[in-house]
Amino acid sequence: MQRISLWILTAVGLFVVLVTGTLIVRSRANRVEPTEPVTSKADYRIKEVQLEEESGNVRWKLVADQAEIFEGEGRTGLRQPVVDIQQPQRTWRARGDEGDVRQATKDLELRKNVVVVSSDGLRLETSVLRWQAGAKRLWTDAPVKITRAGSVIEGSGLEVDMTQQTAEVKGRVRAQFTEFPRLSQ
């Protein structure tokens, strides 16, 4: 009888050790660190921002879900920025997941999932796009994809000079044209 009770006691002890070990292992594996909200060192935070400006015959409007102003850096950080540009010949819409505006120069940078669409069907996709206001220069060193009417152009960067009205796709360029414009005779 003592032998049976010793076996039962050993089996119960082994069971308790197994259950305790399993619970400890699972509780450590499922541990999720609590995420604290990221605190920003912004001087001001503004929700639902809208700015408009006109320069000559070009008008632009910037809308963002949120802006954080860093006065010491002279920078305004933007969340979900959308820039609408109206020119006499066409309109443009540029958007990204985030961006920055330099307060003194009005230079703009859009980042993450940047898409630019024009009213005449041109579409540009990249991860970073910068506007240098003083030089009227639009550029990126990130890969770009430009599509329009069956044509696709891909490269490792882009340089657009608005004063000269030139655009250059940088790096190894891949172009595919499925529709060709008709040449007049």
C-alpha positions in Angstrom: 0.0 0.0 0.0 2.8 2.4 0.8 4.4 1.6 -2.5 1.2 2.5 -4.4 0.8 5.8 -2.4 4.4 6.6 -3.1 3.8 6.1 -6.9 0.6 8.3 -6.7 2.5 11.0 -4.8 5.3 10.9 -7.4 2.8 11.0 -10.3 1.0 13.9 -8.8 4.3 15.7 -8.1 5.4 15.1 -11.7 2.0 16.4 -13.0 2.3 19.6 -10.9 5.9 20.2 -12.1 4.8 19.7 -15.8 1.8 22.0 -15.5 3.8 24.7 -13.7 6.6 24.5 -16.3 4.1 24.7 -19.2 2.4 27.7 -17.6 5.7 29.5 -17.0 6.9 28.8 -20.6 3.7 30.0 -22.2 3.4 33.1 -20.0 6.9 34.2 -21.1 6.3 33.5 -24.8 3.0 35.5 -24.9 4.4 38.4 -23.0 3.7 41.6 -24.9 5.5 44.7 -24.0 3.0 47.5 -23.4 3.3 50.2 -26.0 3.4 53.7 -24.8 2.3 56.5 -27.1 5.3 58.2 -28.7 5.8 61.5 -27.2 6.8 64.2 -29.6 9.1 67.1 -28.8 7.0 69.4 -31.1 6.3 72.9 -29.9 2.8 72.9 -31.4 0.5 70.2 -32.7 -2.4 71.1 -35.0 -5.0 68.7 -36.4 -6.6 69.1 -39.8 -4.3 71.6 -41.3 -5.0 73.5 -44.5 -2.7 76.1 -46.2 -3.1 77.9 -49.5 -0.8 80.1 -51.5 -0.7 81.6 -54.9 2.4 82.5 -56.9 1.9 84.0 -60.4 -0.5 81.7 -62.2 0.2 78.7 -60.0 -2.0 78.0 -56.9 -1.3 75.3 -54.4 -3.1 74.0 -51.4 -1.7 71.7 -48.7 -4.0 69.7 -46.4 -2.8 67.3 -43.7 -4.4 65.3 -40.9 -1.9 66.6 -38.4 1.0 69.0 -38.3 3.7 69.2 -35.6 5.7 72.4 -35.6 9.3 72.3 -34.4 10.4 75.9 -34.2 14.0 75.2 -33.2 14.5 73.1 -36.3 12.4 75.4 -38.5 10.4 72.4 -39.6 6.8 71.3 -39.7 6.1 67.6 -39.7 3.0 66.5 -41.5 0.9 63.3 -41.3 -1.1 62.3 -44.4 -0.2 65.4 -46.4 -2.0 66.1 -49.7 -0.8 68.9 -52.0 -3.1 70.1 -54.8 -1.4 72.3 -57.5 -3.4 74.2 -60.1 -1.6 75.4 -63.2 -3.3 77.0 -66.2 -2.8 73.8 -68.3 -3.3 71.1 -65.7 -3.8 70.2 -62.0 -1.7 67.9 -59.8 -2.3 66.0 -56.6 0.6 64.7 -54.5 0.2 62.7 -51.4 2.2 60.7 -49.0 1.9 59.1 -45.5 4.2 61.7 -43.9 6.2 64.8 -44.8 8.1 67.9 -43.8 7.9 71.6 -44.7 10.9 73.8 -44.1 9.4 77.0 -42.7 12.0 79.5 -44.0 12.3 78.1 -47.6 8.9 76.4 -48.1 10.8 73.3 -49.3 8.6 70.2 -49.0 9.4 66.5 -48.6 6.8 63.8 -48.9 7.7 60.3 -47.7 6.2 56.7 -47.7 3.8 55.7 -50.4 4.2 58.9 -52.4 1.8 59.2 -55.4 1.5 62.2 -57.7 -1.3 62.3 -60.3 -2.0 64.9 -62.9 -5.2 65.8 -64.6 -3.8 64.7 -68.0 -3.3 61.1 -66.8 0.4 61.1 -65.6 1.0 59.1 -62.4 4.3 59.0 -60.4 5.0 56.6 -57.6 8.0 56.7 -55.2 8.9 56.5 -51.6 10.4 60.0 -51.2 9.7 63.2 -53.2 11.3 66.6 -52.5 10.3 70.1 -53.7 13.0 72.8 -53.5 10.9 76.0 -53.8 13.7 78.5 -54.5 15.1 76.5 -57.4 11.7 75.2 -58.5 13.2 71.7 -58.5 11.3 68.4 -57.9 13.6 65.4 -57.2 14.2 62.1 -55.6 17.0 59.6 -55.3 14.5 56.8 -54.6 13.2 54.4 -57.3 10.4 55.9 -59.4 7.6 54.5 -61.5 5.9 56.8 -64.0 2.8 55.7 -65.9 0.7 57.4 -68.5 -1.6 56.0 -71.3 -0.1 52.5 -71.6 3.5 53.7 -71.0 5.6 52.7 -68.0 9.0 54.3 -67.1 11.0 53.1 -64.1 14.3 54.4 -62.8 16.3 54.9 -59.7 15.7 58.6 -59.3 14.1 61.7 -60.9 15.1 65.3 -61.5 12.6 67.9 -62.7 13.6 71.5 -63.3 10.4 73.6 -63.6 12.3 76.7 -64.8 13.8 74.8 -67.8 10.7 72.5 -68.0 12.9 69.4 -68.2 12.6 66.0 -66.5 15.2 63.3 -66.2 14.7 59.8 -65.0 18.0 58.7 -63.3 19.9 55.5 -63.1 19.1 52.3 -65.1 15.9 53.2 -66.9 13.3 50.7 -68.0 10.6 52.0 -70.4 7.7 50.0 -71.8 5.3 51.5 -74.4 2.2 49.6 -75.3 0.5 52.5 -77.2 2.4 54.7 -79.6 1.2 58.2 -80.4 0.2 58.8 -84.0 2.6 60.8 -86.0 1.1 63.4 -88.3 2.0 63.3 -92.0 
